[in-house]
Amino acid sequence: MAELTLEDLDLSEDAFDDNGGWGLHIVQALSTKCGVIRDPAGGKWVWSRMRP
């Protein structure tokens, strides 16, 4: 499992479509921790621990 940070993404407006949108900003703002688990078969699982 790898910790997901905004530094892992290119958040410039030119690369907006390459990152799938700005949803991770919302996840990071509402959560105490978030990350991604890469699936060996392809794809990934993104998780977050939400603030109460």
MOPAC internal coordinates of N, CA, C and O (Angstrom, degrees):
PM7 1SCF
backbone

  N    0.0000 0     0.00 0     0.00 0    0    0    0
  C    1.4327 1     0.00 0     0.00 0    1    0    0
  C    1.5263 1   107.35 1     0.00 0    2    1    0
  O    1.2310 1   120.74 1   -40.14 1    3    2    1
  N    1.3176 1   116.19 1   139.86 1    3    2    1
  C    1.4616 1   121.74 1   179.65 1    5    3    2
  C    1.5166 1   109.70 1  -119.59 1    6    5    3
  O    1.2310 1   120.81 1   -40.52 1    7    6    5
  N    1.3127 1   116.05 1   139.48 1    7    6    5
  C    1.4625 1   120.87 1   175.47 1    9    7    6
  C    1.5220 1   108.49 1   -70.45 1   10    9    7
  O    1.2310 1   120.04 1   -46.64 1   11   10    9
  N    1.2994 1   117.53 1   133.36 1   11   10    9
  C    1.4555 1   123.04 1  -179.63 1   13   11   10
  C    1.5172 1   109.63 1   -97.36 1   14   13   11
  O    1.2310 1   120.53 1   -54.62 1   15   14   13
  N    1.3124 1   116.60 1   125.38 1   15   14   13
  C    1.4566 1   120.70 1   176.82 1   17   15   14
  C    1.5210 1   109.15 1  -127.23 1   18   17   15
  O    1.2310 1   120.71 1   -17.97 1   19   18   17
  N    1.3093 1   116.25 1   162.03 1   19   18   17
  C    1.4606 1   119.79 1   178.28 1   21   19   18
  C    1.5213 1   111.46 1   -66.17 1   22   21   19
  O    1.2310 1   120.12 1   157.51 1   23   22   21
  N    1.3390 1   117.38 1   -22.49 1   23   22   21
  C    1.4575 1   120.18 1   177.47 1   25   23   22
  C    1.5313 1   111.51 1   -67.03 1   26   25   23
  O    1.2310 1   120.08 1   160.96 1   27   26   25
  N    1.3401 1   117.46 1   -19.04 1   27   26   25
  C    1.4650 1   121.50 1   178.11 1   29   27   26
  C    1.5220 1   112.21 1   -73.02 1   30   29   27
  O    1.2310 1   120.01 1   166.72 1   31   30   29
  N    1.3142 1   117.59 1   -13.28 1   31   30   29
  C    1.4613 1   122.18 1  -175.78 1   33   31   30
  C    1.5158 1   111.10 1  -114.63 1   34   33   31
  O    1.2310 1   121.15 1   -27.23 1   35   34   33
  N    1.3093 1   115.40 1   152.77 1   35   34   33
  C    1.4640 1   121.40 1   170.76 1   37   35   34
  C    1.5221 1   106.08 1   -92.09 1   38   37   35
  O    1.2310 1   120.05 1   -78.38 1   39   38   37
  N    1.3231 1   117.51 1   101.62 1   39   38   37
  C    1.4574 1   121.95 1  -174.15 1   41   39   38
  C    1.5245 1   113.26 1   -92.69 1   42   41   39
  O    1.2310 1   120.40 1  -166.83 1   43   42   41
  N    1.3213 1   116.84 1    13.17 1   43   42   41
  C    1.4646 1   118.65 1   177.53 1   45   43   42
  C    1.5263 1   109.69 1   -67.47 1   46   45   43
  O    1.2310 1   120.54 1   -27.77 1   47   46   45
  N    1.3155 1   116.56 1   152.23 1   47   46   45
  C    1.4678 1   119.92 1  -178.72 1   49   47   46
  C    1.5186 1   111.48 1   -62.42 1   50   49   47
  O    1.2310 1   119.58 1   150.90 1   51   50   49
  N    1.3374 1   118.40 1   -29.10 1   51   50   49
  C    1.4669 1   121.46 1   178.18 1   53   51   50
  C    1.5267 1   111.79 1   -63.87 1   54   53   51
  O    1.2310 1   120.04 1   150.08 1   55   54   53
  N    1.3352 1   117.53 1   -29.92 1   55   54   53
  C    1.4652 1   122.08 1  -177.57 1   57   55   54
  C    1.5224 1   111.99 1  -102.17 1   58   57   55
  O    1.2310 1   119.68 1  -165.00 1   59   58   57
  N    1.3314 1   118.21 1    15.00 1   59   58   57
  C    1.4660 1   122.35 1  -175.77 1   61   59   58
  C    1.5242 1   111.95 1   -50.34 1   62   61   59
  O    1.2310 1   119.49 1   128.92 1   63   62   61
  N    1.3214 1   118.57 1   -51.08 1   63   62   61
  C    1.4654 1   121.43 1  -177.28 1   65   63   62
  C    1.5201 1   112.67 1   -69.77 1   66   65   63
  O    1.2310 1   119.56 1   156.12 1   67   66   65
  N    1.3193 1   118.44 1   -23.88 1   67   66   65
  C    1.4612 1   121.63 1  -179.86 1   69   67   66
  C    1.5229 1   112.04 1   -70.30 1   70   69   67
  O    1.2310 1   119.89 1   157.19 1   71   70   69
  N    1.3240 1   117.82 1   -22.81 1   71   70   69
  C    1.4636 1   122.01 1  -177.14 1   73   71   70
  C    1.5170 1   113.08 1  -100.13 1   74   73   71
  O    1.2310 1   119.60 1   179.09 1   75   74   73
  N    1.3094 1   118.36 1    -0.91 1   75   74   73
  C    1.4531 1   120.78 1   178.96 1   77   75   74
  C    1.5130 1   114.16 1    79.29 1   78   77   75
  O    1.2310 1   119.49 1  -164.85 1   79   78   77
  N    1.2967 1   118.57 1    15.15 1   79   78   77
  C    1.4597 1   120.74 1   177.75 1   81   79   78
  C    1.5074 1   112.34 1   109.28 1   82   81   79
  O    1.2310 1   121.55 1    14.75 1   83   82   81
  N    1.3189 1   114.63 1  -165.25 1   83   82   81
  C    1.4640 1   121.16 1  -175.03 1   85   83   82
  C    1.5223 1   112.24 1  -111.46 1   86   85   83
  O    1.2310 1   119.35 1  -163.18 1   87   86   85
  N    1.3161 1   118.85 1    16.82 1   87   86   85
  C    1.4581 1   122.26 1  -178.14 1   89   87   86
  C    1.5149 1   113.99 1   -58.91 1   90   89   87
  O    1.2310 1   119.97 1   148.49 1   91   90   89
  N    1.3411 1   117.65 1   -31.51 1   91   90   89
  C    1.4599 1   119.47 1  -179.52 1   93   91   90
  C    1.5244 1   112.25 1   -66.56 1   94   93   91
  O    1.2310 1   119.82 1   153.05 1   95   94   93
  N    1.3150 1   117.95 1   -26.95 1   95   94   93
  C    1.4709 1   120.01 1   173.87 1   97   95   94
  C    1.5252 1   109.62 1   -61.99 1   98   97   95
  O    1.2310 1   120.44 1   137.96 1   99   98   97
  N    1.3223 1   116.76 1   -42.04 1   99   98   97
  C    1.4634 1   121.32 1   179.77 1  101   99   98
  C    1.5200 1   109.97 1   -66.92 1  102  101   99
  O    1.2310 1   120.26 1   134.65 1  103  102  101
  N    1.3273 1   117.10 1   -45.35 1  103  102  101
  C    1.4669 1   121.09 1   179.10 1  105  103  102
  C    1.5215 1   109.85 1   -58.94 1  106  105  103
  O    1.2310 1   120.02 1   133.26 1  107  106  105
  N    1.3185 1   117.57 1   -46.74 1  107  106  105
  C    1.4612 1   120.18 1  -178.66 1  109  107  106
  C    1.5261 1   111.52 1   -64.88 1  110  109  107
  O    1.2310 1   119.96 1   142.20 1  111  110  109
  N    1.3179 1   117.68 1   -37.80 1  111  110  109
  C    1.4641 1   121.01 1  -179.55 1  113  111  110
  C    1.5232 1   112.00 1   -66.97 1  114  113  111
  O    1.2310 1   119.68 1   148.28 1  115  114  113
  N    1.3215 1   118.21 1   -31.72 1  115  114  113
  C    1.4620 1   122.17 1  -175.71 1  117  115  114
  C    1.5236 1   113.90 1   -97.50 1  118  117  115
  O    1.2310 1   119.72 1   172.16 1  119  118  117
  N    1.3151 1   118.14 1    -7.84 1  119  118  117
  C    1.4585 1   119.59 1  -174.25 1  121  119  118
  C    1.5204 1   111.78 1  -115.19 1  122  121  119
  O    1.2310 1   121.47 1   -21.33 1  123  122  121
  N    1.3299 1   114.80 1   158.67 1  123  122  121
  C    1.4542 1   120.51 1   175.12 1  125  123  122
  C    1.5163 1   110.55 1   -89.42 1  126  125  123
  O    1.2310 1   120.62 1   157.94 1  127  126  125
  N    1.3250 1   116.42 1   -22.06 1  127  126  125
  C    1.4541 1   121.76 1  -179.27 1  129  127  126
  C    1.5167 1   108.31 1  -159.32 1  130  129  127
  O    1.2310 1   120.27 1   -34.22 1  131  130  129
  N    1.3278 1   117.09 1   145.78 1  131  130  129
  C    1.4587 1   120.37 1   175.34 1  133  131  130
  C    1.5179 1   108.88 1  -149.70 1  134  133  131
  O    1.2310 1   120.85 1   -18.90 1  135  134  133
  N    1.3196 1   115.98 1   161.10 1  135  134  133
  C    1.4545 1   120.01 1  -178.58 1  137  135  134
  C    1.5089 1   111.34 1  -166.59 1  138  137  135
  O    1.2310 1   121.36 1     4.16 1  139  138  137
  N    1.3143 1   115.01 1  -175.84 1  139  138  137
  C    1.4580 1   121.49 1  -179.06 1  141  139  138
  C    1.5221 1   108.96 1  -138.05 1  142  141  139
  O    1.2310 1   121.01 1   -39.71 1  143  142  141
  N    1.3191 1   115.68 1   140.29 1  143  142  141
  C    1.4603 1   122.48 1   175.07 1  145  143  142
  C    1.5177 1   106.55 1  -116.50 1  146  145  143
  O    1.2310 1   120.39 1   -60.15 1  147  146  145
  N    1.3237 1   116.87 1   119.85 1  147  146  145
  C    1.4575 1   121.06 1   179.84 1  149  147  146
  C    1.5253 1   109.57 1   -81.38 1  150  149  147
  O    1.2310 1   120.69 1   -45.64 1  151  150  149
  N    1.3192 1   116.29 1   134.36 1  151  150  149
  C    1.4586 1   122.88 1   179.01 1  153  151  150
  C    1.5239 1   108.48 1   -89.70 1  154  153  151
  O    1.2310 1   119.36 1   -54.24 1  155  154  153
  N    1.3456 1   118.83 1   125.76 1  155  154  153
  C    1.4661 1   120.81 1  -179.40 1  157  155  154
  C    1.5326 1   112.71 1   -58.72 1  158  157  155
  O    1.2310 1   120.22 1   154.55 1  159  158  157
  N    1.3146 1   117.18 1   -25.45 1  159  158  157
  C    1.4636 1   120.78 1   179.77 1  161  159  158
  C    1.5294 1   111.50 1   -83.02 1  162  161  159
  O    1.2310 1   120.46 1   177.41 1  163  162  161
  N    1.3200 1   116.73 1    -2.59 1  163  162  161
  C    1.4645 1   122.10 1  -177.45 1  165  163  162
  C    1.5126 1   109.93 1   113.31 1  166  165  163
  O    1.2310 1   120.65 1   -27.97 1  167  166  165
  N    1.2940 1   116.36 1   152.03 1  167  166  165
  C    1.4563 1   121.08 1  -179.49 1  169  167  166
  C    1.5115 1   111.74 1    88.55 1  170  169  167
  O    1.2310 1   121.02 1    10.58 1  171  170  169
  N    1.3141 1   115.65 1  -169.42 1  171  170  169
  C    1.4611 1   121.59 1  -178.26 1  173  171  170
  C    1.5186 1   110.15 1  -160.17 1  174  173  171
  O    1.2310 1   121.17 1   -20.62 1  175  174  173
  N    1.3182 1   115.36 1   159.38 1  175  174  173
  C    1.4648 1   124.03 1   174.16 1  177  175  174
  C    1.5217 1   106.73 1  -115.89 1  178  177  175
  O    1.2310 1   120.45 1   -55.36 1  179  178  177
  N    1.3138 1   116.75 1   124.64 1  179  178  177
  C    1.4603 1   121.50 1   176.59 1  181  179  178
  C    1.5244 1   107.58 1  -103.54 1  182  181  179
  O    1.2310 1   120.27 1   -45.62 1  183  182  181
  N    1.3260 1   117.10 1   134.38 1  183  182  181
  C    1.4511 1   120.93 1  -178.14 1  185  183  182
  C    1.5327 1   109.05 1  -129.31 1  186  185  183
  O    1.2310 1   121.20 1   -18.67 1  187  186  185
  N    1.3312 1   115.31 1   161.33 1  187  186  185
  C    1.4629 1   120.55 1   174.04 1  189  187  186
  C    1.5209 1   109.81 1  -152.47 1  190  189  187
  O    1.2310 1   121.18 1   -27.90 1  191  190  189
  N    1.3089 1   115.35 1   152.10 1  191  190  189
  C    1.4652 1   122.39 1   172.50 1  193  191  190
  C    1.5197 1   105.38 1  -107.62 1  194  193  191
  O    1.2310 1   121.13 1   -66.94 1  195  194  193
  N    1.3251 1   115.45 1   113.06 1  195  194  193
  C    1.4645 1   120.93 1  -173.62 1  197  195  194
  C    1.5245 1   111.60 1   -79.96 1  198  197  195
  O    1.2310 1   120.99 1   -32.81 1  199  198  197
  N    1.3129 1   115.72 1   147.19 1  199  198  197
  C    1.4622 1   121.17 1   174.83 1  201  199  198
  C    1.5192 1   109.36 1   -71.65 1  202  201  199
  O    1.2310 1   119.97 1   -35.29 1  203  202  201
  N    1.3466 1   117.67 1   144.71 1  203  202  201
  C    1.4746 1   119.47 1   178.39 1  205  203  202
  C    1.5182 1   112.08 1   -69.86 1  206  205  203
  O    1.2310 1   120.10 1   180.00 1  207  206  205

